[in-house]
């Protein structure tokens, strides 16, 4: 009898545990919410990098990037010295460089177009979880529905209304609460730069 009761308890826990986890997913309070958004940002950046690596000819990217840098260097020398020969060389290569720059733009745009829809879906879904409420009178964040992150130091006043709010948060005191989109993009810029560098998509 006791064995049957124990088995029943184990089965109930097995069934209810995933449900409990799902009810608290995604986390809506920092630091777990902050970490969760950064993890999502990392995997989206990784997926974008893999798509780019598949679609882009890395050797061609390096060659065109090198040409662009050499052309820009020529332009700087021309402006500094006012050398007529350098100016003539610069103008002769102008059409070629316009084509190179256009090609580089298209190479980088194709992967972005593929990743655009997943990003829109992400922002649409998670806006339901991380569009926190802010009381203009008391300057407090209620966490309804959730707080994406807290930054325990001040930021320039001109940035506050653009990317978040400086407010009182229960358990944290007076902190800066960034908009979840900006928190996501902050992580995305860092992870994206590292991954693109490692994968050869950001030539020197």
Beta strands, then each sheet from edge to edge (+ up, - down):
strand 1: 134-135
strand 2: 140-141
strand 3: 164-169
strand 4: 173-178
sheet 1: 1+ 2- 3- 4+
end
